[in-house]
Amino acid sequence: MENVLSEVKHEKRKQSLAEKQKEPKWILPFVTQFHPAVPNLKQILMMSKWNLIERQPLLKEIFEPPIILYRRGRSLKDELVRAKL
């Protein structure tokens, strides 16, 4: 136990609490309407198309894998009920 504690690097409190600079990366959001009949979209994008970006050295450094975002589709209630009275 003493060996482990002796290896811990004790820094000043202000340095530890300071915000660390991160290199910005672009996260590509892929927004689509949810439908239960659609297969796993993330697998399709990652397996078949993402390797095109990973092959390019510059694009590989800039982009991270996309995030799949679903939005709610319009329901029958949305079609039949008016928002304004």
C-alpha positions in Angstrom: 0.0 0.0 0.0 2.8 2.4 0.8 4.4 1.7 -2.6 1.2 2.8 -4.4 0.9 6.0 -2.4 4.5 6.9 -3.0 3.9 6.6 -6.7 1.0 9.0 -6.7 1.9 12.4 -8.1 0.6 15.1 -5.8 -0.2 18.2 -7.7 -1.4 21.6 -6.4 -5.1 21.9 -6.0 -5.5 24.8 -8.5 -3.7 22.8 -11.2 -5.9 19.8 -10.6 -9.1 21.8 -10.8 -8.1 23.8 -13.9 -10.0 23.0 -17.1 -7.9 20.9 -19.5 -7.8 21.9 -23.1 -9.3 19.3 -25.4 -8.6 19.1 -29.1 -12.0 19.7 -30.8 -13.4 16.9 -32.9 -16.5 17.0 -35.0 -19.2 14.5 -34.1 -21.5 13.9 -37.0 -25.2 13.6 -35.9 -27.2 11.4 -38.2 -30.9 12.4 -37.6 -33.7 10.3 -38.9 -37.3 9.5 -38.1 -37.8 6.4 -35.9 -39.5 3.5 -37.4 -39.6 0.0 -35.8 -39.2 -1.8 -39.1 -35.8 -0.2 -39.8 -33.0 -2.6 -38.9 -30.1 -1.5 -36.6 -28.9 1.6 -38.4 -25.7 2.1 -36.4 -24.4 -1.3 -37.6 -25.2 -0.5 -41.2 -23.4 2.9 -41.1 -20.4 1.6 -39.2 -19.9 -1.6 -41.2 -20.5 -0.4 -44.7 -19.8 3.3 -45.0 -17.6 4.5 -42.1 -14.5 2.8 -43.5 -14.5 5.4 -46.4 -13.8 8.1 -43.8 -11.3 6.0 -41.9 -9.2 5.4 -45.1 -8.5 9.2 -45.4 -5.8 10.2 -43.0 -7.0 13.8 -42.6 -10.6 12.8 -42.1 -9.7 10.1 -39.7 -8.0 12.7 -37.4 -11.0 15.2 -37.6 -14.1 13.0 -37.4 -15.3 10.6 -34.8 -18.0 8.0 -35.5 -21.5 9.5 -35.9 -24.2 9.5 -33.3 -27.6 8.2 -34.5 -30.4 10.5 -33.4 -34.1 9.6 -33.8 -36.9 12.1 -33.9 -40.5 11.3 -33.3 -42.7 10.8 -36.3 -46.0 12.5 -36.8 -48.9 10.5 -35.3 -52.5 10.4 -36.2 -53.2 12.8 -33.3 -50.8 15.3 -34.8 -52.6 15.1 -38.1 -56.2 15.4 -36.7 -55.9 17.9 -33.9 -55.2 21.6 -34.6 -52.8 23.4 -32.3 -54.7 26.8 -32.8 -58.2 27.2 -31.5 
